[in-house]
Amino acid sequence: MRATTAAGTGPGSSGSDDTGFWGHPRGLSTLFFTEFWERWGYYGMRSLLILFMRAPVESGGLGFDTVKASAIYGLYTAMVYMMSLPGGWIADRILGQRRSVMYGAFIISAGYLMLAVPSVTVFYVGLTTVIIGTGLLKPNISTIVGQLYGPQDQRRDAGFSIFYMGINMGAFFAPIFCGLVAREVNWRAGMALAGVGMVLGVAQYIYGWRHLGEAGLHPVKASPEEDSTQRRNLKLVIAAVVAIAAGCVLANQAGFLEITAQGLNAAAGTGLLVVTVGFFAWLLLAAQWTPEERKRILAIVVLFCASCVFWSVFEQAGSTLNLFAADRTDTQVFGWQYPPAWLQSLNGLFIWTLAPVFAWLWMRLGKREPSSPAKFAWGLVLVGCGFLVLVPPADVSIGGVRVSPLWLAATYLLHTFGELCLSPVGLSAITKLAPVRVVGLMMGVWFLSISIGNYMGGKASSFYESLPLPSLFGAVGAMAVVAGVVLAVFSRPITRLMGGVK
């Protein structure tokens, strides 16, 4: 029964008769507003993070150079999503998605509030705490959304688009309020405001618990042999990580090893590569899959690679594009200079207004709706064009001219079109393609692709001062466009691998 529920066909799914929230299950509203506050915290802090680290100490910042700040930013955003992999496993096997979301929300709240403490050490501890909490919350709340619908419920993709609108309402409001507080009070107060929002999210989630039925309430029952093997492997991984971390700390204390942000970033990149290759090797070689499941996993691998490229471009909004807004964009209105972080709200505003349009469009197209690989291809082309748009103003700004914010607005609009073609569609596709017994783990895999994308984006932003911006923006944009064209060429064979899942 629990395995069936995880697939969205048992008591956890609401069925087509539940239309209490914009024609969708009432439980979607609880998840909608929980994710609103979680994204409030994430995007509020993200809009300030690299600027805070780069700001002089006398103005309340940390005084890091751009390379170091970019390394920490890329490491943090990559780890936030990488932790979704163990977070999904913990939900599948131990806590269930519902409790994982609740515990994760509590931990995130504590992490953001730590950032208000004027200590560099506590700053790093706070970032680590947010990483752990987000790993528990992020993949599992998306999984619960999928469990609200039956497998043949045509509202699923539209439901994910509405859920995605909640995500981006938080992304719209947070940079405005957090950016203003950071400017008028101080940097740390702005980041503490992100934590206050997450506390409200916890309260809302607990209040709306009753609307979720049994969706995500129970972990999936594995066979005793499979469960024992996975628990043993998890213990070995944890022991290895603890041993390596302890060894590095001791070596650093003894003077044999210098731990730097750049060194940690490089180590994280190696770790991401090893984890990704090892995980997919295990996934594809495991004997428990049926032939249909194995084909669908192959399709997930392709979508995973496309997602990595997309997010490596898109997630430079908080780094490269944020720096471009602060250094080379005119942020004055009638003589008043607004915080550069405000431009980070544009993507959230566009998503907020356009998500219902895309949700309606997919339902309106019916059988003519493009396949998931085709939507992914469009997403890649659009996000690449967003960077290509910035090549001319980047060239003009080399002479010290501050360019119009409308250039960034155009970029964020194109990125929004691309995001709506790829991100909610990817969330929905994973819940449909993943084998029932590892759906939470596979949602973690989806967020692992975002982790790799964030890491790659952080690496690209480290060249912000060492490469001419027109060259940097042109290379990033061209990479995404080429990847989109290649995916479009092979979209039909990939769709056949999906075994009827569109």
VENVENDA-V326021 format. One line per field, one symbol per residue. phi: phi as a letter, one per 20 degrees, with the letter a starting at -180 (. if undefined). A space follows every 50 residues. Layout:
phi=???
//
This chain:
phi=.fffgfencdffeenfeecfclncggfffffgfffgfffgfffffffdgf fffeffffeneemfffffffffgffffffgeffffffffgffdcenffff fffffffggfffffffffbfffgfffffffgfffffeffeffffgfffdf fdffegffffffgfffgefffffffffffffffedagfffffffffffff fffffffegfeeldfmfdfffefgffffffffffffffffffffffffff fffenebeecffffffffffffffffffffffffefeeefgfffffffff fffgfffgfgffefffgedgffffffecdfddclndeefgffffffffff fgeegfffffffffflfegffgffffffgffffffgffgeffffffffen feefffffffffffffgffffdffffgffffeefggfcfffffffgffff ffffffffffffegeedfggffffffffgffffffffffdffffffffln ee
//
